[in-house]
Amino acid sequence: MNGTSTWCRRVVGMTISASLWVATAFGDSQPITLQAVLKLAGSQNRSVELAAERVREARATLTRDREQLFPWVSPGVAYRRHDGNLQDVVGNVFDASKQSGVAALTLQAQIELGDTLYRVLASKQAVKSIEASEAVQRRNTAQQAAAAYAELSRAAASIEAAEESERIAEEFLRQVRQAVEAGLAFSGDAVRAEVQLQRNQSLRLRAQEELRLASVRLAELLRLPMTIELRPDLSEFVPLTLVPTNRPLDALVASALAHRPELRQSQAQSAGAEALKKGTSVGPWFPTLGAQAAVGGLAGGRNGDFRNGDDFQEYGVAASWKIGPGGIGDRSRIRSAESRFRQAKILEEQMRDAILREVLEARARTDSAAALVELAGKTVTSSRRLLELSHARREFGVAAVMEAVDAEREYTRARSDQLRAVAEHNRLQWELWRAVGEGEPDVSPASSRR
């Protein structure tokens, strides 16, 4: 089932990637959505591919260890020739010339039973650990890709905000110049308005640079052509709600301890270390088993004759124990395995504490980020109202140009702060999602936004 889901993710990812690669022939900028980003992150990221290869390696190692429990077949042929002195079993030395040939099929098995059994158990836990590590990498990559997409969206929205501020400043400069020509305003006022326009133009240029850099970083993460400029869907650039903020903190902690793949990884490593520990203390008491069965034909004779050819059968079984280093009573080996097991348990407890800390920190940050988004929205509304009032007063000849320029500056700063607050809020929502460890997030427009 896991292999099927991985294959499906790859097919979807390759389809999206192919469409983007083909689209590069028709333009320098291409749209991309959050859903496409997440699918590509789960199918094309190099770190995810590397983690998947490690899973395949661990499974192959487990298969190899299991195969040690089964016998192997050794077909073969042999020819032997002897000329000259030879000693018989009694001790007499005599001259002999003889030859023989044999063809046989041998079935052999030699199993260090205790070592093999516990090694297989350890390999099973190693597979679970590596599979959990792959899940960790997938979640981390999804979080990184979503954060990169949020930054790309912020940069694109910043360009629109800067262009709006630039239009406001251009219109204001035009009105001030008309007032200067009519003798209603000081020429220095036009210079102030011109400086404000140039500041807004520089903000737009910086936002365009940030968009290009964010596009390159996201393309690298998703293994897309870095030469194209990815264009986000700005309708998605709203505060996300991946983990409801009204959920009790205890429920978030319980979910993290139940679902975080990092904890499963640590638990599997502890179980594997325990299996190896038992392999050093209990395993040596299991015998090493050996068995052999051979069937074939033997022919030979004196000088150059091949006579008396006929079939033969051989059978044998054995059981043995090892006492000393590497076997029964090897205290240093036992102590070393016990120490590795205790280390694994300590690391498991450390991981549990780290998960608890991450959940608490992520929850505190998302709560603060949500409050900052709300406050930033109010600030934008107030600064917009201030800008409208200052322009209205200037039109009636009451307000000074300096007041209008300050109002424009405050409005531009408030818009920038709002965009950064939304991007940070979304980044922290993804961090909380990763910390809680729940399933795939629903990022559809209808369900994942406030």
C-alpha positions, 0 to 999 in steps of 0.5 A, spaced: 500 500 500 505 504 501 509 503 495 502 504 491 501 511 494 508 513 493 507 511 485 501 515 485 505 521 488 510 520 483 505 520 477 502 526 479 508 530 481 511 528 474 505 530 470 505 537 474 512 538 473 512 536 465 506 541 464 511 546 467 517 544 463 512 544 457 510 551 459 517 554 459 517 554 452 511 559 452 513 564 457 518 566 462 513 566 468 508 560 470 502 560 475 503 555 481 498 553 486 499 551 493 496 544 492 501 543 486 507 545 490 505 540 496 504 534 490 511 536 487 514 537 494 512 529 495 514 527 489 520 530 486 524 533 492 531 530 492 531 529 500 524 525 499 527 521 494 533 519 498 529 517 504 525 513 499 531 509 497 534 508 504 527 505 505 528 500 499 535 499 502 533 497 509 527 492 506 533 489 502 537 488 508 531 485 512 530 480 506 537 478 506 537 477 513 531 472 513 534 468 507 540 466 512 535 462 515 534 458 509 539 452 506 542 453 499 544 449 494 551 448 491 551 444 484 558 442 482 563 437 478 570 435 480 576 431 477 582 429 481 588 425 479 594 422 483 601 419 481 606 417 485 607 415 492 601 415 497 600 413 504 594 409 506 590 409 513 595 404 516 601 408 514 604 404 509 607 408 503 606 405 496 606 408 489 599 409 486 596 412 479 589 413 480 583 418 478 576 420 479 570 424 477 564 427 481 558 430 479 554 432 485 548 436 488 549 439 495 544 442 499 547 445 505 545 450 511 549 453 517 545 457 521 547 461 527 540 460 530 540 466 536 544 471 532 540 470 526 533 470 529 535 477 533 538 480 527 532 479 523 528 482 529 533 488 529 532 489 521 525 489 522 525 495 527 530 498 522 525 498 517 520 501 521 525 506 523 527 508 516 520 508 514 518 513 519 525 517 517 522 518 510 515 520 513 519 525 517 522 528 511 516 528 507 513 532 512 519 537 513 519 538 505 512 539 505 513 544 511 519 548 507 515 548 500 509 551 503 513 556 507 517 558 501 510 558 497 508 563 502 514 567 501 513 567 494 506 570 495 508 575 500 513 578 495 508 578 489 503 581 493 508 586 495 509 588 488 501 589 488 501 593 494 507 597 492 504 599 485 498 601 489 502 606 493 506 608 487 499 610 483 497 614 489 504 618 490 503 619 482 496 622 483 498 626 489 505 629 486 500 631 480 496 635 484 501 638 488 505 640 482 498 643 479 497 647 486 505 649 485 503 652 478 497 655 481 501 659 487 497 655 492 503 651 494 510 651 495 515 648 490 518 644 496 512 641 497 512 638 490 519 635 491 517 632 498 511 628 494 517 626 488 521 623 494 515 619 496 514 617 489 521 615 488 521 611 495 515 607 493 518 606 486 524 603 490 519 598 494 516 596 488 523 594 485 525 591 492 519 587 491 520 584 484 527 582 486 524 578 492 519 575 488 525 572 483 529 570 489 523 566 492 521 563 485 528 561 485 528 558 492 521 554 491 523 552 484 530 549 487 526 545 492 521 542 487 526 541 482 523 545 477 526 550 472 529 555 475 530 560 469 522 561 469 518 565 474 513 562 478 507 566 479 503 564 485 495 564 486 494 571 490 487 568 492 490 563 496 494 569 500 490 569 506 490 566 513 490 559 513 487 554 518 491 548 518 490 546 525 484 549 529 486 555 534 480 553 539 483 546 540 485 544 547 493 544 548 492 537 551 489 535 545 494 537 541 500 534 545 496 527 545 496 528 537 503 529 537 505 523 541 500 519 537 502 521 530 509 524 530 513 520 525 520 522 529 517 518 535 516 512 532 523 512 529 526 513 536 521 507 538 523 503 533 531 504 534 530 503 541 526 496 539 532 494 535 537 496 540 533 491 545 533 486 540 541 486 539 542 486 546 538 480 547 542 477 541 548 478 546 545 475 552 540 470 550 542 468 543 549 465 544 544 459 548 541 457 541 546 452 538 549 453 531 545 448 526 549 445 521 546 440 515 548 437 509 545 433 504 549 431 497 547 426 492 551 425 485 555 420 482 562 418 483 567 414 478 574 413 477 580 407 477 587 406 477 591 409 471 587 412 466 580 408 467 574 410 469 570 404 472 565 403 477 561 409 476 555 409 480 551 414 485 552 416 492 548 419 497 551 423 503 547 426 509 550 430 516 547 434 521 551 438 527 549 442 533 554 447 536 555 452 542 560 458 542 563 459 549 567 465 550 568 472 546 562 472 541 559 467 545 556 465 552 559 469 557 562 475 553 561 480 558 564 486 554 559 484 548 553 484 553 555 490 556 556 494 550 549 492 547 546 494 554 549 501 553 547 502 546 540 500 548 540 505 554 542 510 549 536 509 545 531 509 550 535 516 553 534 519 546 527 516 545 525 520 552 529 526 549 525 526 542 518 526 547 520 532 550 522 535 544 516 534 541 512 537 547 516 543 547 515 544 539 508 543 540 507 548 546 512 553 542 508 552 535 501 553 539 504 560 542 507 563 536 501 561 532 496 564 537 501 571 537 501 571 529 493 570 529 493 576 533 498 580 529 494 579 523 488 581 526 492 588 528 495 589 522 488 589 518 486 594 523 492 598 522 491 598 514 484 600 515 486 606 520 492 608 515 487 608 509 482 612 513 488 617 515 490 617 508 483 619 505 482 624 510 489 628 509 487 628 502 480 631 503 483 636 507 489 638 502 483 639 497 480 644 501 487 647 503 487 645 510 492 640 511 499 641 509 503 637 504 507 634 509 501 631 513 499 627 506 506 625 505 506 622 512 499 619 511 502 615 505 508 613 508 504 610 514 499 606 509 505 603 505 508 601 511 501 598 514 500 594 508 507 591 508 506 589 515 500 586 514 503 582 508 509 580 512 504 578 518 500 573 513 506 570 511 508 569 518 502 566 520 501 561 514 508 559 516 507 558 523 501 554 521 505 549 517 510 549 523 504 547 528 501 542 523 508 539 523 509 539 530 502 536 531 503 530 526 496 529 524 495 527 516 495 530 510 492 538 510 486 540 507 488 546 503 482 547 498 480 554 498 473 552 501 476 548 507 483 551 509 481 558 510 478 563 515 
